Amino acid sequence: MSKKVERNYLEINSIEELNEPNNLASDFLIELVQPDNFQLNKFFYKKIGKSHHWVDRLVWTDKKWINYTSDKSVKTFVLKKKDDLAGYFELIIHKDRKEVEIAYLGLLEEYQNQKLGSLLLSSAIKNAFKEKTNRVWVHTCSLDHKNALKNYLSRGMKIFKKETISI
């Protein structure tokens, strides 16, 4: 039996459109993963994704993960509280189209519902615009965290496409 899922595609076209949160948590740090570490991406994808039906990459081999994370168009950032991992986001830079996709963004369960999603998304948007892009976009669906769509809209992103899919 299939399940109906609502998917929204959102975009922001200028850094000036970003509405940053007021709650900049000083005890958290967001940093670019250097050198690439496919194990981090794999860890976050599985850990966060298990609650939100992220399944596409579950069949990936380590070689596929390594190829993905070592691609120069992919940048991974992690959110940390001291040395503890709290969340991450992946950006895919499409230089030919002058756009950046926020491929994945999420928080580990123990860091959810603390307003850290707004901090993480704001950082993703700011880092995306550092790539000299004209557009940052993402898609979210009804299986994602209950506050995901609200967070995207609150940061200044606008819906440009909606669809219903069956999974």
N, C-alpha and C positions, 0 to 999 in steps of 0.2 A: 504494500500500500504506500502510495506517495504522499508526501507532506508539502503543503503550499508554503513558500517562503517569500516574504517581501524583500526586495533588494532595492536600495537607494544608492545612486551615484551622486557624489557631491564634489564641488570644486571651489577654489578660491583663486582669484586672478591677480592679486596684488598683496604684498606684505602689509600695506596700509589698511586692508580689510580685516586683518587679524584682530580679534578681541581677546587680549590676553587675560588670564584669570588674575584675581587680586591675591590669591593664596600661594604665592611663590614660596614653597617649602624650602627653607635654607639648609635643612639637614639632608637633602637629596641632591644628587649630582647626575647629570646626563652626559654621557661621553660616547664618542665614536669608537667602535670596536676596531682596534688596530694592534697587531695584524688580524686579518680575517680569522674567525673562529667558528667553523660550521657547527661545532657542538653547541655553542650558545644559541644559534638560530634554531637548531633542531630541538634543544631543550625547551625554549620558550614556545615554539610552535606546538609541541606535544602537550606541554603543561597547561598553557592558557587555552589552546585550541580544543582540548578534550571537553570543556564545558560549552563550547560554541560551535561544535560540529565542523571544525577545521579538519578536513580529511584528505584533501588533494595531495599533500606531501607525505602522508603516512607511508606510502609505498616507496618513497625515495631511498636510494642506496646512499651510503656515505659518499661515494664518488659524485653522485648527483648533487648532494648538499655542498660538497667542496667546490664543484664547478659553479654552482649558483653564487655562493658567498664570495668566491674569488673574482667574479665578474666585476669589472671596474665600474659598471653602471649601477651596482648594488652597494648601498651603504647601510650598515646596521649600527644602531645606537642603543645603549642600555641605560636604564635608570637604576641607580644604586642608592642605598642608604648605608653609608660607611662602606663596608665590604660586601654587604648583602645585596643580591640581585632583586630588583622589584618589578621591572618591566622592560619592554623594548619596543622599538619600531624599526621597520625596514623601508628604505626609500629605493625606488627604481627610477633612475634618471634616464629620460628619453631625450637626449640632446637634439636629435633630428627633428623632434616635434616641439622642442622647448617646453617640455612639461615633466613633472615629477609625480610619480604615483606613490602614495603611502600604501605599500603592499600589505603590511601587517602592523598592528599596533595593539599592545595589550599589557595588562598588569597581572602579576601573580595574584592568586585569590586572596592571600593575606594582606595585600596592599590595595585591594579594591574598596570602593565606597569611602575613600579618604580625600576625594577631590584631586587625586594625582593624575587621573585621566586627562584633565584639562591642561595640566602642566606638561604631560607627555605629548599631547597633540599640539600644543603651542610650539614646543621644541621641534616637533616633526615639520611643522609648517615653516618655521623660521629657517631650519636647516635646508629645507627644500628650496626656499627662495635664494639661498646662498649659491645655488647652482645656476644662477642667471636664467631662471625659467619664467615663463609667462603664465603658467598655470600649475596648480597643485591639485591633485584629485585623489579620491578614495571611493571605495564602495563598502557599504555596510548592509547587514541584513537583519531580519527579525530574530535570527538565532544568536546574534552578537549580544554583548552586555546590554541590559535594559536601558542604560544611560548613553549608549554609544551615539545614536542619532542625535539626541539632545546636545551632547558634547560637540559634535561636528557643527551643528547649527549655531550653537552659542559662541563658537570660535570665529564665526563669520563665513563659514562655508555655505554654499547654496546648492540645493538639489537641481541637477540638470537632467536626470533620467530616473524613471521608476519602472520596475518590472516585477512580475510575480513568476517564480520558477517552482518547479516540482523537484523534490529530491527523494 
